[in-house]
Amino acid sequence: MKGDGEIKKRMVEMSEKSRKALMEGGSSFSSLGCFIDDVIENIGSKLPN
């Protein structure tokens, strides 16, 4: 079993990576933006004329 220090170190690393991914320009931020754009595009194409 890993020591408490190793677990805390990994938690801090994951926290930093998660925070960066959610910041503007981060991978999760970009993916969410693409998803929203796709949803808006698909909703617009299904609206009656």
Backbone as CSV, one residue per row, in Angstrom:
resi,resn,N_x,N_y,N_z,CA_x,CA_y,CA_z,C_x,C_y,C_z
1,MET,0.847,-1.183,0.000,0.000,0.000,0.000,0.888,1.240,0.000
2,LYS,0.477,2.222,-0.730,1.255,3.454,-0.823,1.107,4.269,0.450
3,GLY,2.165,4.994,0.777,2.121,5.852,1.949,1.240,7.055,1.723
4,ASP,0.852,7.686,2.820,-0.005,8.871,2.734,0.620,9.972,1.897
5,GLY,1.946,10.125,1.996,2.637,11.163,1.230,2.519,10.952,-0.266
6,GLU,2.631,9.716,-0.712,2.516,9.395,-2.145,1.094,9.634,-2.639
7,ILE,0.125,9.259,-1.845,-1.275,9.465,-2.227,-1.579,10.954,-2.336
8,LYS,-1.128,11.724,-1.353,-1.370,13.173,-1.376,-0.689,13.805,-2.584
9,LYS,0.533,13.364,-2.896,1.260,13.894,-4.056,0.480,13.633,-5.344
10,ARG,-0.049,12.434,-5.499,-0.825,12.104,-6.705,-2.126,12.895,-6.763
11,MET,-2.756,13.110,-5.612,-3.984,13.906,-5.573,-3.720,15.341,-6.015
12,VAL,-2.613,15.906,-5.563,-2.250,17.276,-5.947,-1.980,17.335,-7.450
13,GLU,-1.279,16.351,-7.985,-0.987,16.313,-9.421,-2.273,16.237,-10.234
14,MET,-3.179,15.356,-9.841,-4.441,15.213,-10.565,-5.287,16.485,-10.452
15,SER,-5.259,17.121,-9.304,-6.000,18.358,-9.110,-5.494,19.443,-10.058
16,GLU,-4.186,19.556,-10.176,-3.593,20.557,-11.075,-3.937,20.259,-12.533
17,LYS,-3.859,18.999,-12.924,-4.186,18.627,-14.305,-5.656,18.901,-14.606
18,SER,-6.526,18.588,-13.653,-7.958,18.835,-13.846,-8.250,20.320,-13.981
19,ARG,-7.613,21.112,-13.133,-7.823,22.565,-13.170,-7.381,23.128,-14.518
20,LYS,-6.230,22.674,-15.031,-5.733,23.157,-16.325,-6.658,22.745,-17.461
21,ALA,-7.206,21.548,-17.396,-8.098,21.071,-18.450,-9.381,21.893,-18.513
22,LEU,-9.819,22.399,-17.360,-11.064,23.167,-17.311,-10.873,24.652,-17.581
23,MET,-9.630,25.119,-17.588,-9.371,26.534,-17.865,-9.596,26.825,-19.344
24,GLU,-9.862,28.072,-19.666,-10.039,28.455,-21.058,-8.813,28.029,-21.847
25,GLY,-9.041,27.322,-22.939,-7.952,26.804,-23.758,-7.544,25.397,-23.379
26,GLY,-8.037,24.899,-22.243,-7.741,23.538,-21.821,-8.533,22.535,-22.645
27,SER,-8.143,21.270,-22.581,-8.774,20.249,-23.415,-10.262,20.066,-23.112
28,SER,-10.652,20.043,-21.860,-12.063,19.875,-21.513,-12.872,21.106,-21.915
29,PHE,-12.295,22.279,-21.733,-12.955,23.529,-22.108,-13.217,23.533,-23.611
30,SER,-12.206,23.144,-24.387,-12.335,23.109,-25.850,-13.359,22.070,-26.288
31,SER,-13.327,20.904,-25.662,-14.267,19.834,-26.015,-15.698,20.256,-25.728
32,LEU,-15.913,20.912,-24.604,-17.252,21.375,-24.264,-17.728,22.405,-25.279
33,GLY,-16.854,23.302,-25.677,-17.210,24.303,-26.690,-17.597,23.653,-28.014
34,CYS,-16.858,22.640,-28.425,-17.177,21.921,-29.667,-18.514,21.207,-29.547
35,PHE,-18.761,20.611,-28.391,-20.030,19.922,-28.161,-21.199,20.903,-28.255
36,ILE,-21.079,22.042,-27.618,-22.152,23.045,-27.650,-22.387,23.531,-29.074
37,ASP,-21.312,23.799,-29.809,-21.448,24.224,-31.205,-22.171,23.166,-32.036
38,ASP,-21.838,21.895,-31.810,-22.457,20.803,-32.547,-23.942,20.696,-32.227
39,VAL,-24.286,20.822,-30.952,-25.701,20.755,-30.550,-26.477,21.893,-31.195
40,ILE,-25.941,23.092,-31.150,-26.630,24.249,-31.738,-26.812,24.052,-33.244
41,GLU,-25.789,23.538,-33.892,-25.865,23.303,-35.345,-26.936,22.262,-35.667
42,ASN,-26.993,21.188,-34.884,-27.967,20.124,-35.136,-29.382,20.568,-34.816
43,ILE,-29.563,21.364,-33.791,-30.899,21.864,-33.474,-31.386,22.782,-34.594
44,GLY,-30.491,23.627,-35.086,-30.856,24.547,-36.168,-31.252,23.820,-37.430
45,SER,-30.627,22.702,-37.721,-30.935,21.970,-38.957,-32.248,21.200,-38.850
46,LYS,-32.767,21.013,-37.655,-34.007,20.246,-37.469,-35.227,21.122,-37.261
47,LEU,-35.041,22.439,-37.206,-36.162,23.347,-37.029,-36.949,23.440,-38.334
48,PRO,-38.268,23.515,-38.239,-39.074,23.666,-39.459,-38.835,25.027,-40.104
49,ASN,-38.921,25.068,-41.405,-38.711,26.327,-42.139,-39.958,27.103,-42.272
